[in-house]
């Protein structure tokens, strides 16, 4: 799917730019990341991966709120980021890969996440959030 299709299917919708919701979304991202770190300490690695994706999702939503876009599809967020922020393509791809991993953990049987994968998810989510905070400036 491309950006035009996301808007045409109303999976992305233009709204008023909203710095307040951008800021809130970044705080939600920080909170999920903190929850992920606590779950890592007790060995709940699947939960770590899910929370890291959720943290990245909310950080990315901050960009959309800042730009005046509302999402109605997890799939279209990385599409938007790739199209509007070409220098963030690597982060958009990272978000998309964790979206797919999270989907697998939720819906496929027998998916496991080990300690190393959880640690990598935490590193990825921290870097993702830091980069988005710099761009959004909140």
VEXDRENNU-964284 format. One record per atom (N, C-alpha, C): residue in one letter; z, y, x; atom name. Coordinates in pm, 1 decimal. Each point is the difference from the previous one (the first is absolute). Example, Ala and Ser with C-alpha at 12.3 -4.5 7.8 and 13.67 -1.06 7.14 Angstrom:
2
   aa          z          y          x   at
    a      780.0     -569.0     1319.0    N
    a        0.0      119.0      -89.0   CA
    a        0.0      120.0       90.0    C
    s      -72.0      105.0      -35.0    N
    s        6.0      119.0       82.0   CA
    s       73.0      109.0      -77.0    C
This chain:
138
   aa          z          y          x   at
    x        0.0     -117.7       85.3    N
    x        0.0      117.7      -85.3   CA
    x        0.0      123.6       89.5    C
    x      -70.7      103.0      -43.4    N
    x       -1.0      124.7       76.2   CA
    x       71.9      109.8      -79.2    C
    x       11.2      116.0       62.1    N
    x       76.0      109.4      -60.0   CA
    x      -57.2       43.5     -134.7    C
    x     -130.8       10.3       -7.8    N
    x      -62.7       43.2     -125.2   CA
    x       31.6      -98.2     -113.0    C
    x       -3.2     -128.5       30.8    N
    x       31.9     -101.5     -101.5   CA
    x      146.4       10.5      -43.6    C
    x       88.5       27.1       95.7    N
    x      141.7       14.6      -34.5   CA
    x       20.3      114.1      -99.2    C
    x      -69.3      111.2       21.6    N
    x       11.0      112.2      -94.2   CA
    x      -72.4      -30.9     -130.7    C
    x     -116.3      -60.3        8.3    N
    x      -76.8      -31.6     -121.8   CA
    x       75.6      -96.2      -90.5    C
    x       70.6      -95.3       58.6    N
    x       77.4      -97.7      -77.8   CA
    x      139.0       52.4      -34.8    C
    x       27.1      124.1       39.4    N
    x      127.9       66.5      -25.3   CA
    x      117.8      -72.2       64.7    C
    x      -27.9      -66.7      110.3    N
    x      106.1      -60.4       80.9   CA
    x       61.2      104.9       91.9    C
    x      -74.4      107.5       21.0    N
    x       47.9      123.1       61.2   CA
    x      -37.7      111.9      -95.3    C
    x       90.9       95.1      -18.9    N
    x      -21.2      108.2      -95.0   CA
    x       41.4      131.7       65.5    C
    x      -82.3      102.2      -16.5    N
    x       35.5      133.2       51.6   CA
    x      108.7       61.0      -88.1    C
    x      102.3       52.1       66.0    N
    x      111.1       67.0      -67.9   CA
    x       33.2      126.0       80.6    C
    x       98.2       73.7      -44.8    N
    x       45.4      117.7       73.2   CA
    x       67.9      -43.5      129.6    C
    x      -28.3       71.5      108.4    N
    x       67.4      -27.5      127.3   CA
    x      149.7       11.1      -21.1    C
    x       76.3      -89.6       62.7    N
    x      142.2       -8.7      -30.9   CA
    x       81.6      -27.1      126.7    C
    x       40.2      108.5       66.9    N
    x       78.0      -12.5      123.4   CA
    x      136.5      -63.0      -26.5    C
    x       56.7       26.1     -116.9    N
    x      131.7      -56.1      -32.2   CA
    x       -6.5     -152.5       -9.9    C
    x     -100.7      -52.2      -69.3    N
    x      -14.1     -145.6       -7.5   CA
    x      -41.2      -59.6      134.4    C
    x      -72.6       74.1       79.5    N
    x      -33.3      -47.2      135.0   CA
    x      128.3      -18.1       79.9    C
    x       88.1       97.7       -9.2    N
    x      128.3       -8.4       69.8   CA
    x       84.7     -115.5      -53.0    C
    x        4.7      -14.4     -131.8    N
    x       74.6     -111.3      -60.7   CA
    x      -54.3     -134.9       44.3    C
    x     -131.8       -9.5        4.6    N
    x      -62.8     -125.7       39.2   CA
    x       34.5      -35.4      144.8    C
    x        6.5      100.3       86.6    N
    x       41.3      -26.4      138.2   CA
    x      144.7      -46.6        5.9    C
    x       86.3       58.0      -82.6    N
    x      140.3      -44.8       -1.2   CA
    x       10.3     -143.1      -51.4    C
    x      -76.6      -33.3     -100.4    N
    x       -2.6     -137.3      -50.9   CA
    x      -47.0      -93.7      110.7    C
    x     -100.9       41.8       74.5    N
    x      -49.9      -79.4      111.5   CA
    x      110.5      -24.9      102.7    C
    x       73.6      104.3       35.2    N
    x      111.2      -13.7       95.4   CA
    x      105.6      -97.1      -52.3    C
    x       30.4       11.2     -128.3    N
    x      101.2      -87.4      -59.8   CA
    x      -43.1     -146.9        5.2    C
    x     -125.8      -27.7      -33.3    N
    x      -48.4     -137.9        6.8   CA
    x        0.6      -52.1      143.3    C
    x      -31.9       85.6       93.8    N
    x        1.1      -40.7      139.9   CA
    x      142.1      -33.8       45.3    C
    x       96.3       79.1      -43.2    N
    x      140.3      -29.8       32.0   CA
    x       42.5     -132.7      -63.2    C
    x      -41.8      -24.1     -122.7    N
    x       30.2     -127.8      -65.8   CA
    x      -64.3     -116.3       75.8    C
    x     -120.9       21.5       48.9    N
    x      -69.0     -104.8       76.3   CA
    x       78.7      -32.9      126.4    C
    x       48.8      101.5       69.0    N
    x       77.2      -22.9      122.7   CA
    x      128.4      -77.7      -30.3    C
    x       66.9       32.4     -109.3    N
    x      122.1      -73.7      -37.4   CA
    x      -31.4     -145.5      -33.1    C
    x     -110.0      -23.5      -67.8    N
    x      -38.3     -137.7      -32.5   CA
    x      -40.5      -77.2      124.8    C
    x      -56.5       68.4       96.9    N
    x      -35.6      -65.5      126.1   CA
    x      125.4      -52.0       71.0    C
    x      106.0       79.1       -5.7    N
    x      126.0      -38.1       64.1   CA
    x       57.9     -129.0      -56.9    C
    x      -27.6      -29.7     -125.3    N
    x       54.9     -122.2      -61.0   CA
    x     -105.2     -110.0      -13.5    C
    x     -114.6       20.6       62.1    N
    x     -101.3     -105.0        5.4   CA
    x      -83.9      -19.4     -125.4    C
    x       -6.6      100.3      -85.6    N
    x      -83.1       -8.2     -121.3   CA
    x     -138.5       54.6       31.8    C
    x      -77.6      -78.3       73.0    N
    x     -124.5       49.1       58.2   CA
    x     -110.4       25.0     -102.8    C
    x       -7.0      -78.2     -104.3    N
    x      -98.8       28.8     -105.2   CA
    x       30.5      134.9      -64.7    C
    x      125.5       23.1      -23.1    N
    x       41.0      126.4      -61.5   CA
    x      -32.5      116.0       94.2    C
    x       18.7      -20.1      129.2    N
    x      -33.6      102.9       98.6   CA
    x     -146.9       39.1      -13.3    C
    x      -86.1      -99.6       -4.6    N
    x     -143.3       28.0       -9.7   CA
    x      -32.9       75.6     -129.3    C
    x       56.0      -43.3     -109.4    N
    x      -25.2       66.2     -128.9   CA
    x       49.5      144.7        2.5    C
    x      118.8       21.6       55.1    N
    x       55.4      135.5        5.0   CA
    x      -76.4       89.2       98.1    C
    x      -47.5      -57.1      109.3    N
    x      -80.3       78.5       94.9   CA
    x     -130.7       44.4      -65.4    C
    x      -64.4      -91.1      -71.4    N
    x     -122.1       40.4      -71.9   CA
    x       33.8      110.3     -100.7    C
    x      107.9      -16.3      -72.6    N
    x       37.7       97.5     -101.6   CA
    x       28.2      135.8       63.9    C
    x       61.5       -1.1      115.6    N
    x       23.0      124.1       73.6   CA
    x     -132.4       66.5       36.9    C
    x      -94.4      -77.6       52.4    N
    x     -130.4       55.3       36.8   CA
    x      -75.0       50.7     -123.3    C
    x        8.7      -73.5     -109.0    N
    x      -63.4       39.5     -125.5   CA
    x       49.1      138.5      -44.1    C
    x      130.7       18.6        1.3    N
    x       55.5      128.8      -44.3   CA
    x      -31.2      112.3       98.6    C
    x       -4.8      -30.8      127.6    N
    x      -39.8      102.2       97.5   CA
    x     -144.3       43.9      -27.0    C
    x      -87.1      -96.7      -23.7    N
    x     -139.8       32.8      -29.1   CA
    x      -11.6       79.6     -130.1    C
    x       81.2      -35.0      -98.0    N
    x       -1.7       75.9     -125.8   CA
    x       34.9      146.5       23.3    C
    x       82.2       27.2      100.6    N
    x       34.4      139.3       31.4   CA
    x     -126.1       79.0       34.2    C
    x      -90.8      -62.1       73.5    N
    x     -128.0       66.6       29.6   CA
    x      -76.0       31.2     -128.1    C
    x       -4.5      -97.6      -88.3    N
    x      -73.0       18.7     -125.5   CA
    x       62.3      110.4      -84.2    C
    x      132.9       -1.2      -13.7    N
    x       66.6      106.3      -76.2   CA
    x      -31.9      136.1       60.9    C
    x        6.4        7.1      132.0    N
    x      -29.2      125.3       69.0   CA
    x     -141.7       48.3      -29.4    C
    x      -92.5      -95.8      -11.9    N
    x     -140.7       32.3      -23.2   CA
    x      -35.9       16.7     -147.8    C
    x       94.0      -32.0      -89.6    N
    x      -29.0       10.8     -142.2   CA
    x      -72.4     -121.1      -55.6    C
    x       44.8     -117.4       41.1    N
    x      -59.1     -125.5      -47.5   CA
    x      111.8      -93.2      -42.9    C
    x      -19.6      -63.0     -113.9    N
    x       95.1     -100.8      -48.2   CA
    x      -67.3     -136.1        8.8    C
    x       74.6      -97.7       48.1    N
    x      -54.8     -135.6       13.1   CA
    x       41.1      -84.9     -118.7    C
    x      -88.2      -90.5      -35.2    N
    x       28.4      -99.5     -102.9   CA
    x      -39.6     -137.4       50.8    C
    x      -14.0      -10.9      130.9    N
    x      -41.4     -125.4       61.4   CA
    x       40.8       -0.7      146.3    C
    x       72.3     -103.6       39.6    N
    x       35.6      -15.4      140.8   CA
    x     -126.2      -10.5       85.6    C
    x     -103.1      -60.9      -52.9    N
    x     -124.7      -20.3       73.2   CA
    x      -66.1      131.7       40.2    C
    x        9.0       99.7      -84.6    N
    x      -72.9      124.6       24.4   CA
    x       71.7       95.8       94.9    C
    x      124.6      -23.2       29.2    N
    x       69.3       90.3       92.6   CA
    x      -61.8       -7.9      140.2    C
    x      -15.2     -118.6       59.6    N
    x      -64.9       -0.6      132.3   CA
    x     -145.3       47.3       -5.3    C
    x      -67.6      -22.8     -111.2    N
    x     -136.6       49.8      -16.0   CA
    x        0.9      152.4        9.3    C
    x       92.7       62.6      -69.0    N
    x       12.1      145.5        2.1   CA
    x       32.5       50.4      140.9    C
    x       98.3      -61.9       63.1    N
    x       41.8       44.2      133.6   CA
    x     -116.8      -10.7       98.2    C
    x      -72.1     -110.7       -3.8    N
    x     -115.8      -16.5       89.8   CA
    x     -104.3      110.3      -22.3    C
    x      -26.4       29.4     -126.7    N
    x     -105.0       96.4      -33.3   CA
    x       41.0      143.9       31.3    C
    x      123.9       34.9      -28.6    N
    x       43.4      138.5       13.6   CA
    x       60.4       31.0      136.7    C
    x       45.7     -101.8       69.4    N
    x       64.9       18.1      129.7   CA
    x      -58.1     -100.3       99.5    C
    x     -122.4       21.5       44.7    N
    x      -65.1      -97.0       89.1   CA
    x       81.3      -31.5      126.1    C
    x       78.6       97.3       46.5    N
    x       83.2      -24.3      118.0   CA
    x      116.5      -94.8      -30.0    C
    x       22.9      -29.7     -126.6    N
    x      107.3      -93.1      -39.0   CA
    x      -55.4     -137.0      -40.6    C
    x     -122.2      -29.1       39.1    N
    x      -60.5     -127.5      -40.2   CA
    x       85.5     -119.7       42.4    C
    x       53.8        4.9      121.0    N
    x       84.0     -110.9       46.9   CA
    x      122.5      -17.2      -91.4    C
    x       61.1      110.8      -39.2    N
    x      116.1       -8.9      -89.2   CA
    x      -41.0      -49.7     -138.6    C
    x     -114.0       45.2      -48.3    N
    x      -49.2      -47.2     -130.8   CA
    x      -24.4     -150.6        4.5    C
    x      -57.4      -47.0      109.2    N
    x      -23.7     -143.7       15.3   CA
    x      131.0      -76.7        8.2    C
    x       98.0       57.8       68.6    N
    x      132.1      -62.1        9.5   CA
    x       63.1      -10.8     -138.8    C
    x       -4.5      108.5      -75.5    N
    x       52.6       -0.5     -136.7   CA
    x      -68.0     -108.0      -82.7    C
    x     -130.8       -8.2       10.3    N
    x      -75.5      -99.1      -76.7   CA
    x       36.9     -142.0       39.7    C
    x       19.3      -24.7      128.6    N
    x       35.8     -136.2       42.6   CA
    x      140.0      -37.2      -48.4    C
    x       92.3       94.7        1.6    N
    x      134.4      -29.8      -52.4   CA
    x       -1.3      -12.1     -152.1    C
    x      -90.9       71.1      -65.9    N
    x      -15.4      -17.6     -145.5   CA
    x      -38.7     -144.8      -29.9    C
    x      -93.9      -52.4       77.0    N
    x      -43.2     -138.3      -20.3   CA
    x      109.8      -99.8       35.1    C
    x       73.6       25.8      107.8    N
    x      111.6      -88.7       36.8   CA
    x      106.9       -0.3     -108.6    C
    x       34.0      117.6      -49.1    N
    x      100.3       10.3     -106.3   CA
    x      -45.6      -75.5     -124.4    C
    x     -127.8       11.0      -31.5    N
    x      -54.4      -73.5     -114.1   CA
    x       16.2     -150.9       22.2    C
    x      -28.1      -44.7      120.1    N
    x       15.0     -141.8       31.6   CA
    x      143.2      -46.9      -11.5    C
    x       92.6       79.3       50.1    N
    x      142.0      -37.1       -8.8   CA
    x       43.5       -7.3     -146.3    C
    x      -46.8       93.3      -81.4    N
    x       36.9        1.8     -141.8   CA
    x      -60.2     -114.6      -79.4    C
    x     -126.7      -28.7       22.4    N
    x      -73.1      -83.3      -95.3   CA
    x      -47.9     -135.0       51.2    C
    x        1.9      -20.9      130.2    N
    x      -44.2     -129.7       51.5   CA
    x      120.7      -83.1       38.2    C
    x      -11.1     -126.5      -21.0    N
    x      110.5      -89.4       33.9   CA
    x       -8.3      -38.2      147.5    C
    x      115.6      -12.9       62.6    N
    x        5.3      -49.2      135.5   CA
    x      -22.3      103.2      107.8    C
    x       -5.8      127.8      -33.6    N
    x      -16.5      103.8      101.2   CA
    x      136.4       29.0       61.1    C
    x        4.9       -1.3      131.3    N
    x      126.0       33.4       66.8   CA
    x      -22.6      117.1       94.4    C
    x      107.2       67.3       32.7    N
    x       -1.3      112.2       93.1   CA
    x      108.5      -28.5      102.2    C
    x      -37.2        1.9      126.9    N
    x      100.5      -29.6      102.5   CA
    x       58.2      128.9       58.6    C
    x       95.7      -16.4       87.7    N
    x       71.2      112.9       58.6   CA
    x      -94.9       95.4       73.1    C
    x      -95.7      -53.9       73.3    N
    x      -95.2       83.8       72.9   CA
    x      -89.7       79.7      -92.6    C
    x      -44.8      -63.1     -107.7    N
    x      -83.9       70.2      -97.5   CA
    x       78.7      111.2      -68.8    C
    x      126.5      -27.2      -28.5    N
    x       84.8      102.4      -62.2   CA
    x       21.4      116.7       95.6    C
    x       22.9      -29.8      127.7    N
    x       19.4      106.2       99.2   CA
    x     -126.8       84.6       13.4    C
    x     -115.6      -64.0       -1.5    N
    x     -126.8       73.1        7.8   CA
    x      -20.9       85.5     -124.3    C
    x       36.7      -50.5     -115.9    N
    x      -11.4       78.5     -123.6   CA
    x       87.9      124.3        8.5    C
    x      120.3      -14.4       53.1    N
    x       88.1      115.9       15.2   CA
    x      -59.7      102.9       96.0    C
    x      -52.8      -44.8      112.6    N
    x      -63.1       92.6       94.9   CA
    x     -117.9       71.3      -66.2    C
    x      -80.5      -76.6      -70.9    N
    x     -117.0       57.8      -66.6   CA
    x       40.0      103.8     -103.6    C
    x       97.7      -33.8      -81.8    N
    x       43.9       91.2     -106.1   CA
    x       62.3      126.8       57.9    C
    x       76.4      -13.9      106.9    N
    x       60.1      118.8       62.9   CA
    x     -108.6       92.8       54.1    C
    x      -97.4      -57.8       67.6    N
    x     -109.2       80.2       53.8   CA
    x      -82.2       65.1     -109.5    C
    x      -24.9      -75.2     -106.0    N
    x      -77.1       50.7     -113.8   CA
    x       71.2      120.2      -60.9    C
    x      127.4      -15.8      -30.3    N
    x       76.4      107.1      -62.6   CA
    x        4.7      121.7       91.1    C
    x       23.0      -20.8      127.2    N
    x        8.5      112.5       93.3   CA
    x     -129.8       80.3        1.9    C
    x     -111.1      -67.9        3.3    N
    x     -130.6       67.9        2.4   CA
    x      -24.2       78.5     -129.2    C
    x       34.4      -60.0     -113.3    N
    x      -20.5       68.7     -127.7   CA
    x       93.8      118.6      -13.1    C
    x      124.6      -13.4       45.7    N
    x       93.0      113.0       -4.6   CA
    x      -55.0      119.2       80.0    C
    x      -61.5      -29.8      112.6    N
    x      -59.0      106.2       82.6   CA
    x     -110.5       72.7      -75.2    C
    x      -83.5      -76.8      -68.7    N
    x     -113.0       59.4      -71.7   CA
    x       47.0       78.2     -122.6    C
    x       89.2      -59.3      -77.2    N
    x       46.9       64.9     -122.8   CA
    x       90.0      118.5       33.1    C
    x       70.6      -10.6      112.8    N
    x       83.8      112.1       43.7   CA
    x      124.6       20.8      -83.4    C
    x       53.5     -108.9      -50.7    N
    x      122.3        9.8      -82.0   CA
    x      112.8      -69.4       70.6    C
